[in-house]
Amino acid sequence: MADVSDQVGTKLLFENDRVRVWDLSLAPGESTGVHRHENDYFFVTIGGGHLQGVDAEGTEGEPRQMGDGEVHFRSLEGEDAIHEAVNVGDDRWRNIVVELL
């Protein structure tokens, strides 16, 4: 497996003792790279697009279409989540990721 990063976004926008806020922006065909989520988090889609998840073993999930403003919450329930996401759409993918520390 590739090196696992703790960078869950493209650019860290804000951090304090309670939250960490990331901007995530991917060109068509671009991947986040394999990364680890250690905290519950949610993300807000900006502009919409198609994203495909790939788990730690390299298994590709079904591409998912998400619309502008959609919010998705992930509870890790005490376990780290290792995966990557690939922009499989024709336009730039963007979302804001908020980790709950």
N, C-alpha and C positions, 0 to 999 in steps of 0.2 A: 504494500500500500504506500502511496505517496506520503510525504511529510504532512502531518496534521497541524493546521494553524489554529490559533485562538482568535484570529481576525475574522469576525463574522460579517463584516461589511467592507466597503471600499474605503470609506473615510470615517474616522471617529469624529462625531460632531459635538458630543457633550458627555461628561461623566461626573458623577458624584458618588456618595456612599450608598445610593439607593437605585440608580439607573445608569445604564450606558446606552447612548444613542448613536446609531450608525446610519450613514447613507450607503446604499448599495446600488451600483449602477453597472450594468453589463451590456456590451454591444451584442448584436445578434451573433450567436454561436459561442459567445464567451462564457466561461465557467467561473464560479467563485473560488474554485480550488477546494480541496478537502479541508474542512474546518470542523471544529468542535464547539458545540454549545454546552456550557456548564451551568447555565441558569435558565429558568423559565423566560420566555420572550414572546413578543408579538411583533408583527410587521404590518405596515400599511402600504398597499400598492399605490404607486403614483403613475397614472397613465394607462395601466393595464398591459397585458401581454401574455406570452406563453412561457411557462417555466417548467423544467423537468428536474426532478430530484434523482440523485444517484446515492445509494446507501454506501456504507463503509466497505462492503464487499464488492462494490462496483455494479450492483443490480440497478438498472434504470427503471424508474417509475413511469407511469403514464404522464405525458405532458399535460399540464393543467392551464386552462385559460383563466386569468384573473382580471377583473375589471378595476377601473380607477376607483380608489377609495376603499377597496376591500380590506378588511382587517382579519388577520389570522393569528390565533393564540396557540402556543405550544407549551405544554406542561411536561417537564422532563421527569417528574416523579422520582427524583433522586438519582437518575442515571444521566450520564453525558450522552449527547446526541452527536454522532459523527456522520457527516454527509457532504455533498456538494450540490450546487444548483446550476443548471445550464439554461441560458436564454435560448430557447428553440424557436422564438418568434422572429419576425422580420424587422422589428423596431427595437430600439434601446429599451431594456428593462430597468425599472427603478423602483425601489421601495425604501422605506425607513424602518430599521430594526431597532426595537427597544428591549434591552435585556433588563430583567428585574433582578437586582443584586441582593 
